């Protein structure tokens, strides 16, 4: 099992930047597919980006390509999401999630992240982007 704790959310004006962090603890010795999801009020949870621990394999939703960057610090067991050129439509609760590593191959093949495929979740951190 793995426990996830997000931080770094906040309020920013459109065009600004934020960096989210997700600290992982527990059984971090195996390979996980780590992802960031977001959920705005009244909308479904949307997969934003994913990365395979210990590897450079990544996935980005079209809505964030070129603006968001997912990265990891394996020594610190920390996942990051650097968000640049933020837009009001990026406003949402952002969640860190983890699943065993094999999921990354499926995500890259299908080009979509499904919340139902991830087992471990953090509590979420709010991101608000204003005009």
Long-range contacts (C-beta under 8 A, 24 or more apart in sequence): 1-26, 1-27, 1-120, 2-26, 2-27, 2-28, 2-32, 2-98, 2-120, 3-120, 4-96, 4-97, 4-98, 4-120, 4-121, 4-122, 5-96, 5-122, 5-123, 6-94, 6-95, 6-96, 6-122, 6-123, 6-124, 6-125, 7-125, 8-125, 9-94, 9-125, 9-126, 9-127, 10-126, 10-127, 10-128, 11-128, 11-129, 11-130, 12-86, 12-127, 12-128, 12-129, 12-130, 13-129, 13-130, 13-131, 14-86, 14-87, 14-88, 14-129, 14-130, 14-131, 15-85, 15-86, 16-86, 16-129, 17-82, 17-83, 17-84, 17-85, 17-86, 18-83, 18-86, 18-127, 19-80, 19-81, 19-82, 19-83, 20-80, 20-81, 20-83, 20-94, 20-96, 20-125, 20-127, 21-78, 21-79, 21-80, 22-78, 22-79, 22-80, 22-81, 22-96, 22-122, 23-76, 23-77, 23-78, 24-77, 24-78, 24-79, 24-98, 25-77, 28-53, 28-77, 30-100, 30-101, 31-55, 31-100, 31-101, 32-98, 32-99, 32-100, 32-101, 33-98, 33-99, 33-100, 33-101, 33-102, 33-103, 33-104, 33-107, 33-118, 34-70, 34-72, 34-79, 34-96, 34-97, 34-98, 35-96, 35-97, 35-98, 35-99, 35-113, 35-118, 36-70, 36-79, 36-81, 36-94, 36-95, 36-96, 36-97, 37-94, 37-95, 37-97, 37-113, 37-115, 37-118, 38-90, 38-92, 38-93, 38-94, 38-95, 38-127, 39-92, 39-93, 39-95, 39-124, 40-91, 40-92, 40-93, 43-92, 44-115, 45-95, 45-115, 46-92, 47-107, 47-112, 47-113, 47-114, 47-115, 48-81, 48-94, 48-113, 49-81, 50-104, 50-107, 50-113, 51-79, 51-104, 52-101, 52-104, 53-101, 55-104, 57-104, 57-108, 59-104, 59-107, 59-108, 59-111, 59-113, 61-113, 63-89, 64-90, 83-127, 86-127, 86-129, 87-129, 88-129, 88-130, 88-131, 89-129, 90-127, 90-129, 91-127, 91-128, 91-129, 92-126, 92-127, 93-124, 93-125, 93-126, 93-127, 94-124, 94-125, 94-126, 94-127, 95-121, 95-122, 95-123, 95-124, 96-121, 96-122, 97-121, 97-122
